[in-house]
């Protein structure tokens, strides 16, 4: 059984990014999450206990996290939970790991600017890991605009439906 969890918290460590010898992109960091509550007797906010999680993001999500998330920022993470017991000498404990499916900045605490990554297919022979070169095609550029100012993208069926006046949602 796969358990999915959504957490909010503070990025407590600098995200560590590696690329394996097989080309798999992995980024991980520790997330500190605590609940605050209002104590009426003290007439102030009180921090609860802090829960610690190890967050791991793979592939394209890992690459995007490495370039977008920094220590000290507040984020929202959704992913699969793995709970592991460990022992080291006389010490033992439990580690809670989250294999992230989605990570984003918590907009309750600040603003963010989103840039969609438009990647060419591997069939094109383009190196997706290489940044765009000066004067070349920008992988992060906005899609071309049709004369009626509707966004066009050959690989994006939803945008094509919208350009033709159809709804991409079934309801």
Buried (B, 14 or more C-beta within 10 A) or exposed (E): EEEEEEBBBBBBEEBEBEBEEEEEBBBBBBBEBEEEEEEEEEEEEEEEEEEEBBBBBBEEBBBBBBEBBEEEBBBBBBBBBBEEEEEEEEEEEEEBBBBBBEBBBBEEEEEEEEEEEBEEEEEEEEEEEEEEEEEEEEBEEEBEEEEEEBBEBEEBEEBBEBBEEEEEEEE
